[in-house]
Amino acid sequence: MAEVIDRRELERMLLSGRKLRIKEGLDPSAPDIHLGHMVALRKMRQFQELGHQIVLIVGDWTAQIGDPSGRSATRPMLTAEQVRKNAETYLAQFFRIVDKDKTEVRFQSEWFGKFDLGDVVRLTSKFTVAQFLARDDFAKRFSEGRPIAITELLYPLLQAYDSVAIQADVELGGTDQKFNFLVGRELQEMMGQKPQQIFMVPLLVGTDGVQKMSKSLGNYIGIAEPPEDIYGKTMSIRDELIMDYFELLTDVPDEELEEFRNQLKGGANPMNLKKRLARELVRQLYGEEDARRAEEHFEKVIQKKELPDSVRECHLSFNALRFPGGEIDMRRLLRATGVAASTSEAGRLINQGAVEVDGKRITTFQCQLSSGSIIKVGKHRFIKVINADNQT
């Protein structure tokens, strides 16, 4: 953990033997969970194993407002349907780590659906604009003259009211939510409840080694990605992140972690520890057999630069993908195979040098292609393209 408010009180509550209500908020603004979320999820599982009640709140109202959450710009508002779909995917991944049978799932609409304008006004009257402008991301945008929507100022209030609605004993989350957690404590006291204790976990640095892990920054490892991708992305993290990942994401004993630190100080090859880390993560999410296969795949495809044992075949009409001159438009082909979501994304992959055809990197959108050619995208994705025009 990174910080607890109030530590002495939380220790007293834990030692009392009482079953505590541990609140965690689910932000369904994006459907997928990455390893950064996993830091808090593992703590939730530990609280469950100690007999406490996890209360997961699906922020179906706040996701429709948009919240910067430490960002420099407003998140886009989502429709109710987008929130519902994202929440379904999120919950399926959430319960890969947290025990579903020991989790109470609540939707904000249970209580905010009954709110009228008078309730909103009474809630906003309990805090001042000055208090909310003290929040770092709001203060930064205000000082730079960039807009802050009034709806955004409601977000901390709504999150705080969640704690009142479920009578939370503890709120758990990342250090970037500290301001919102404190508003929750204050609001509970105003409403005649005991203030919740705050349990914050560190933010996991992304694979770039600079900023916190985030899908929007592209520096993430998703927990629902294929085992080979999780293993391969873990192998790409910077050496200085190895020990942080071990400490925050695995159950490797402290004594062994200290041995790892000494090995790194002594000049040991970081790759060996990364392989151990990658195995631990895949094993935790998929199982021992998948971890073994992911390691074999990495050693064969990435280290030895061989083809994987199985390559997905795509049967396509080459004629439908040709330029007038006869060459294949690789942007359209990548989109047709599902490797890229759009032709513009396919173009970016080609411009970045991430696409190879039969072992040769391509740098233009036009390409001469044979039926049976192997296309490699990035380090881990392989496709064999078959010309359907030649098939009867």
N, C-alpha and C positions, 0 to 999 in steps of 0.2 A: 504494500500500500504506500501511497505518497503522503497522505495527510488525513488525520481524523479530527473532527470537531463534534463533540468534545471527547477526547480520548479517555479521560478518567470515568466519565459518565457511561461511555460505551462499554468499558471494561466491567463496570459495576453491573450493567444490564446483562452482559453475557454471563457473568458469574451468578446471576440471580436464578438461573434455571428456567426463566420465562421464555416462551416461544416468541421471538421477535418478528415483526413484519418488516421485511427488507424490501424497499421500493427500488425498482429500476424502470427507467423510461425507455420505450422503444420508439425511435424516430423513423417512421415509415416513408421518409422522403426518398429513400433508395431501397431496392428490394434485397440487396445482398449484404452479407456479413463478412468482414475480413478479419485478419489476425489482430488488428487493433481493438476490435470489439471483444475479442476472445479473452483479453486480459481481465475485463470485468466479469465476463461470463464464467470464467473459471473460479473467480471469487464467490459468485453466486452459488455455484455447485458446492463449494466448500461450506458455505453457510447452510445449505440444505442438508449436507451430511452431518452437520452439528445439530440438526433438528429444527432449524428456523424456517419461516415461511417467506418464500420469494413472491412478491406481488409485481407482476409485469404489467406496466401500463402502456397500452398502444396509443400513441399520440395522434389519434385520427383528427382531432381538432387543430392542434398546433401545427401539424404538417400542412394544413390548408391555409395557414397564416404565413409560414415562412420564417425561419430563424437563422441568423448568421452563425451562431454557436462558435464564435471565435474567428469567423470569416470576415473578409473586408467588404462583402456585398451581400445583399439579401438573397436568401434561397427562394427559388420560384414557388408560387403557391400551387398546390396539387388539387385535383378534383377528388371527390369522395371515392369514385371508382378506382382512380390511380392509387389512392391510399389503401383501399381494400386489397387490391392485387399485390402491392408491395408488402403489406402486412402478412399475407398468406405465405409468401416466399420467405420472408424474414423469420416468421415463427417456425417454419419447417427447419430452417438452419439453426435457429436458436436452440431448439430441442435436441440437436445433435450433441450439445455440450451440457445444457441444463436439464435436470430431470423434469419431464413434463408432468408426471403424476404429483409432483410436489410443488407445482407452480400455479398460482392464482392469476389468471389473465383477465384484465379489466380494460375496457375502452373508455376514453374520456367522454365520449358521447353519452355514456350512462348518466353523468351528472351535468355536463354542459348542454346536453340536449334539452334540459329543463330550464336553462337560464333564460331570463328575459333582459331587456335593456336595463331595468332597475338593478338587477343582480350585478350586471357588468359595471354600472356606475358605482355601486357600493364597493365592489372589489377594487376598482381603480382608486377610490378615495383613500385607501389605506396607505398609499405610497406616493412619493413625489417624483416629478420628472428628474430632479437633480440626483436623487438616489439611483435612478436607472442609468443616467448618463455617466455614472461612476464605473459602469461595466466597461472593461477595456475596449472591446470592439466597437461599442457605441461611442465611447469617448474619442477614439481615433477617427472615426468617420465624421463626428461632429466637428472636431478641430480642423479637419481637412475640407469642411464645407460640403461633404457628400450627404445625400439624403438618407434619412432614417424614417421609415414609415411608422405611423402611429400604431399600426397593427403589430409591428415588431416589439414595441414596448409592452404589449399585452402578453407576449410569450412567457417571460419569467413569472408573471402573475398566474397564468393558467397552469404552468408547471408546478408552481407553489400550491395552488389550490388542489392539485392532484394529491398532494401529501395530506391535505385536510380531509379530502373525500375518502381516502382509504385508511386514515389514521396511521400513517407510517411511523415506525420507530426509528428506522435508519434509511437514508437514501444513499445509494451506491452508484458511482459513475466516475468519469474521468475528471482530471483537474481543470479542464476547460469549462466545466459546468459549475464551478465553485460559487459564482455569484447567484445563479438560479437556486442552488441548494440552500444558500443562506436566506434568500427571500422566503423559501419554504419554511425554514425554522421560524422566521419572524412572523409569518402569517399564521402558523399553527398557534403560536402564543396569543396572537390577537384574537383567535377564534376559540380560546379556552382549552387548547390541547397542549400536551407536553411537546416541546420542540424536538424534532427529529435529530438524530445524530448523523453526521456526514462522514461517509467512508469513501475516500477518493483513491483511485489507482493511477499509476503513471500513464502517460500517453506513449504509445509505441511509435518509434520513429520508423518511417517507411523505408522501402528498399533503396531509395535514393540517398539515405543516410543524413538527410537534412531536415525535412518537414515531417509532421506526424502523418501516419498512414492514412490515406484517403483515396477513395475511388476517383474523385474528381481530379486529383493530382497524378493519377496513374502509377502511384508508388505502393500499390497494395498487393496482398496475397489473399484471395478469397477462400473462405473455408469450404465452399462448395465446388471449387475448381477440381479438375481431375487430379488424382494423386501425382501423376508425372509432372503436372504444371506446378503444384505446390512444392514438390521436391526441387524442381529446377529453379523456381524463383527464389527459394530459400538459399540455394547455392550461389545466387547472384548478389546477396546482401553484402554490404561492406564489412570488412573484417572487424571493425570496431563495434559493430552491433551484435556480434555473436553472443557475448555474455548476457547482454540485455534480453535478447530473445530467449536464451536458456532460462533465465530467472523468471521472466514474466509469462512464458508460454508452456513451460514443461514442469514435470514433477521430478526432475533429476535432483538427487540429494545435494545439500549445500556442500558436504565434504567433497563430492565429486566435482562440483562447480569450482571449488577452490583449486582442485588439481588441474582443471582446464585452464584457469587463469595462469597458474604457474607454467603450464606447457606453452601458452602463448608468449609469456614473458621470456621463456627460454628459447624462443625461436622456432617452435614447432610449426609445421605446415597447417595454416588455418583451414585448409580444405578438409582435413580429416574430421575436425570438430564440426564444420558445416554439414558434413555428411551425417554425422550423429544427430545434429539438430534437425535436419530435414527428415531423417527416419523417425525421430520422436514425434514430429508434428503430423506426418502422414499416418503413423500408427495410431495416434490419438484420435484422428478424424475418420480414419478408414479401417484400421486394423493392421496386424503384423504382416499378413500376406501381401497386401497392397503396398506397404512400405518397402518390402523386399523387392517387389516388381518395379516400383518407382526408382529404386536405386539402380537396379539392373538396366533399366531404360536410360537413365542418366549416363551411366558408364559407357553404354554401347553407343548411344546416339550423340551425346554431347562430347564426351571425352575421346572416344575412338572414332567419332564422326561416321558411324555406320547407320544404315537405315534401321528403323524399328522393325520388330518382328511382324507387325501388321500395320498396313497403311490403308486408310479409307479410300475407296474408289468412288469417283464421281463421273457419271456418264452424262456428257453434255454435247449439244450440237455445236461443233466448232464453227460451222458456217454462220450460225446466228450470232456469233461473237466476233466475226472478222471486221477489220477495217476495209474500206474499198480496195485497198492495195493487196489484200489477202492475208495480212498478218492478224494475229489474235489481239484483241483489246484485253489486256491482262486485268484492268480494273473491273470490267464486266465479268470476267471469268472468276475473279476472286469473290465477287459479290454472289455470283451464281452458285459457287461451292459452299457459301455460308461462312467463309473465312473472314470476310469483311461485311459489315452491316450495310455499307453503301459504297458507291463508286468513289466518292470523295475520300472515305477512309482507306479504300484500296489504294488510291493514288498516294496517300500519305505513306502507307507501308512501303510502296515501291520507291518513293523519293527518299525514304529513310534507309534504303538498302536492306530492308528486312525480307525481301523475296528472292528466292533462288529457283531456277528451273534446271533440273538435271545437274545440280551441283554448281551452276554458274549464276552469280548474282545478276539480276536485271536492273537496269537504270532508266529504261524508257517504258512507256505504256504498251508499245507494239512489241510483239514477240512471235517468232516462228516456233510452233509447238507441234509435237508428234503425239499420236495416240499412245498412251502409256507413260507419258512424261511424269516425273515426280516433281511436285512443287513443294518447296519448303518455305514456311512463313514463320519468321522469328526463329527461336531455337528448338521449339517443341512440336510444331504442327506440320504434318506431312500429308499430302494428298496425291493420289494417282488419278490423272484425268484421262478418261477414255472417250474417244470421238464417237459419239452416238450416230453420226452420219454414215459411218462405215458398217453399222450393224443392221442386219436384216431381221 
